[in-house]
Amino acid sequence: MTMVHNKKIIIDACYLNSKGGIVILNKILNTIPNEILNKFIIVIDKRISNLGTLTRFKHQTIKKNEFSRIYFYIKNYKKIKSILCLSNFPPPVVINTTVFIYFHNVLFFSSKNKNMSKLERLKFSLKNVYLKFLNNKDYNWLVQTQIVKNLLVENNKFRSDKIFISPIFLLNHKKVIEKKDFFIYPTSNIKNKNNENLIRAFIDASRKTEKNVTLYITLHRKDLNFKFRLPKSLKIKFLGEVEHDDLMKLISEAKYLIFPSFEESFGLPLIEAKHNFCIILASDKEYVKELIDADFYFDPKDIKDISSQILNSLIIESPTVNIVKVRDHTNEVLERIINV
């Protein structure tokens, strides 16, 4: 990786606060060679100001709003060589330099998604309008899958030749030899994650088997807005929020990963689970099939179908296939922003 001039490369991570987004940021920062650390400025908001990987870099904390971003770019535009925006949005002002935007939120295209509230759909629709307003024909867009690229081209009329499929992810290489007999679902408390259907499917399945069934789920029980009673044969361990490293360890230990989400921008747990030889049960959706081949597919809207596949999975001892269809592109992304 070669550098020229004294201008800086900006990695704009303002607004970045999700666990998946922080994984992407950490992977990029940990991959940058020591000899060129001084060529970068990392822009963050205060929610991630204590992130350990930032200590190697010059970084600037701004407020998480567009006025603060505008001020930063106007003040520094003459010093900028290239920009990588990691939080879906381009720079809020036009800058005559090479710009890459890492886009990783399909919810921007959820105006007709009935699995979200009207308020959520409106919020993401407005974000999508703003996204198109900020876009420039010369900007480069980095996405994680072909599905997301298609959404940008078909829904937003972005140029196909300016969109590059560049997934960034980190795998846990500490393999666990002995699997433990539990299912895990890494989730969050949004309707799109399909948590209620999953719980109801496990209750239904547990009533139809003599085996004891255990589900680990990254929620608090109070997050679920419905009442339920568990059969004696079903144990659900509510983990709450789990740090990424701890979650990867749990996935490596789990015999099963179940993933009933209606839609995802990427689905990193699917890759991590396949890498760690989990038996995978997943929604019969393209976002899954672009990454891996699951052992069992189900209709995420059909509780009985999910239940049936849970029961089917209890019969087998190991995954039927173990191929990850994508690879990490961190080095390629860094080459793009450095060699401009």
N, C-alpha and C positions, 0 to 999 in steps of 0.2 A: 504494500500500500504506500503510494508516494504522495507527498504534499507539496503544494506550491503556494507562494505568497504568504502574507501574515493575516489574511482574513480568516474568520472563524466559521466553523460549522455549527449551526444551531440545531440542537435536538429539543424541540418544543414539546414538553410533557405537561403543560398546563392542562387542567381538567382530568389528567390521568389519575384514577384512584381505584379502579376495579382491580381485583386480584389478577385477572388475566392480563390486563394492561400493564401492571407492575412486573409480571413475569417477562413480558416483551421488553420493557425498559431495562430490567436487570440483565437479560440475556445480551442485549446490545452493548450495554456499558461494560460488562465483563469480557466482551470479545474484542474491544478496542485495545490495540497494542499500547504498552506503556510509553513508547517513544513519541506517540502523537497525542497523548492526553491533553496537552496544552493547546491543541488546535480546536478543541470543542468547548462550547458553552451549553450547559443544560438548563433549560427554563422549566421551572416547576411552580406549583402552588403549595401552600404551607402544609397541606394534608400529607404530603410525602417527604417533607423536609428532613426527616430523620432516617431516610432510606440509606442503608450502609454503603451501597455501591456509589453514592454520590460523592463520598469523601475524596475520591481520586481525581475529581473534576472540579473545574470552576463552574459554579452553578449560581443561578439567580432566582430568587423566590419572588413571585408576583402574586397579586390577587387573582382569584379564579373568575375573571370576567373579561369581556372583550375590550373594555376601555384600558385595562392594564396591559393586555397584549398589544393593542394599538400603540400605546406609549412606548413599550419596549422596542417594537419594530421601527418606529419612527426615529427613536433615539439611536438605534444601532445599525440601521440599514446599510450604511457605508462600510461597515466592518464585516459584513456577512458574505461568506463564500457560497454556502448552500444551506438548505433548511430541510429537516425531517420533522414533520408534525405527527405526533403519535396519538393524538386524541380525536381523529376523524376530521377535524376542521382545518382548512388551509389558513395561512396567515391572514389576519383581518385587514391588511393593507396590501396594495400591489407593490411587489419588490422585484426589481430587475435582476433576478438570480435564479439558480436552479432550485426548484421546490419539489419535495416528495411528501405525500400525505399517506400515512398508514391508516387505511380505513378498515375498521373491524367491528361494525355494529349494524347488523341487518335490521334492527328495530327501527331504523330511520325510514324503512319502507313498509311500515306496519299500519298505514292509514286504514286498511280494510281488515286488519287482523282481529277477529272476534274473540281471540284469547286475551285481549288487553282491554282495559277500561277505555271509555270514550276520551277521558282526560289524558290518559297515556298516549292514545293514538294521536290526539291533537298536538301534544307536546312534541312527539317525534316527527309529525308532519311539518311543524314549524321549523324544526331543526333541519329537515330535508330541504325546505325552501331556502333557508339561510346557507346551507351547504352549496346549493346550486348558484346562489348569488355570489359567493366567494370564489367559485371555481374560475380558473383561467385555462384557456385552450392549451397553454404550454406546461401546465402543471402535470406532474407524474403521480399516479396513484398506485399504491402498493396494497394488495389484498391477500387474504389467506387462502381463498378457494376460487374455483371457476364459477361457483354459484354466486358469490359476491361480485365478481367481475361482471357477470351477466346482469345483475341487478343495477349496477352503475351504468351499464351501456343501455339497457332496455328502459329502465325507469327514469334515469337522469340524462340520457343522451350524451354521456361522456364518450370521449374518443377511445375506441378499443385499443389502439396502438400506444396509448399513454397509460394503460393499466397493466401492471405486472403482478403475476401471482407469486407471492413471496412470503410463505408462512414462516413465522418465527416461533420456536418453542424449545423448551429444555426438558430432556428426559432424565428420569431417575435411573442411574446405572447401578444402584445397589440392589441387586436382585434378591428376593426372598425365596429360599428353596422350598420351604413348607408353607402351603397356603392355609388360611384359616377359613372356616365355613361360614362366611357372611357375605351379604350383598352390600354394596355401597352406592350411594347416589350423591355426587357433589352438585349441590344446587344452591339456589338463593330464593329469597321470598318474593318472587314475581310470578304472575299468573302463567306466563309463557313456559315456565319450568314444569308445569303439570304436576305439582306436588300432591294435590288432592286425589287425582285419579290414581296416582301411584300407591298412596296409602290404602285407598279402598281396594285396589287390586291385590295388595299383599294380604289384607284381611280376608278377601275372598279366597285366595289361594291357600292360606293357612287353614281354612275350614275344610279343605278338600285333601289334605295330606296328613299323614301321621308323623311326618318329620317336623322337628323344630326348625323354625326359620328366623333368621336375624337380619335386620336391615340397619345399616348405619346411614344417616342422612344429615347433611350439614345445615340444619335448621334448629331453632328452638321450638319446642312443642307449642309455645304460645304464638308462633308465627302462623300456625294453621288455623284458619277461621271456620272450622267445622268440628263438630263433636264426633268422637268415635270411641269404640271399645275394642280392645285387642283380644283376640283369642289367646288362650294360655300357651299355645304353640308358637306364637309370634312375639318376638322381642324387637322393639324399635329403639335404637340408641340415637337420641337427638344430640348431635355434636355441637350445634351452634356454628359460629364462624371458625374456620380452621385455617391456620397459616399454610402457605403453599407447600413447604417442605414436609410438614406433618401430613398434609393430604396425600402427597405423593407416596409417603411411607404406607399410609392406610391402603391406598390402591394397590401397592405392591404386595400387601399381605392378603387382600381380599380374594376369595375364590371367584366372586361374581361382581361385575359392574353392571348396573342397570341405568339406562339413560332415556327417559320418556319425554324429553323436551320437544316442544312443537317445532322450534327452529333455533338455529345457532349460527353465529358467524364462523365458528371454527369447531369447537368441541374437543379441546385439549385432553380432557379426561379419557376420551375414547382412545386416543393415541397412547397415552400413558398406560391404560389398562391392557391394550393389545401388546405393548412392549413388555409388560409384566405377566403375560400369559393368563390373564383373567378370562373367564367365560363371560361374554358380553351379550346383553339383551338391550335392544335399542329400538327407537322409533323407526318405522319404515319410511325414512326420509332421505332425500338426496344428500343432505349435509353429512349424514353418517356414512353413506356409501362412497362419498368422495375421499374419505379418510381411511376407512377400514372396512372389512367384511365382518359384520356381527355374526354371532352364533345363532341368535334368535331375533327375529323382527316381529313387531306388533304395531297395530293401529293405536297411536297414543290417545285417541279419543274413546277407545273401546276398553272399558275396565275388564270385561270378561276376557278379551284377547290378551291383555297384559297379564292377567291372572293365569291364563292357560300357558303362556310362554314361561312364566315363573315355574310352574309345575314341570314343564318339559325340561327346563334347565337343571332341575334337581336330579335328573336321571343320569346326566353325563358327568364325567370326572375331569375332563380337560377340554380346552378350546378345540373346535373343529378346524379352524384356520388361524394363522398367526402372522399376517402380513400387514404392515403399515404402508399405505399407498403414497404418503407424502414425506418430504424431508425438510429439514431446517434450512432456511435461506439467510441466516444472519450475516454471514460473510459477504454474500452477494449484495445485500442491502447496504452494508458499510462501503463496499467498493463503489456502489452507485453514488453515494453522497460525498465520498472523498475524492474520487477521480472525475471531477467535473471541470 
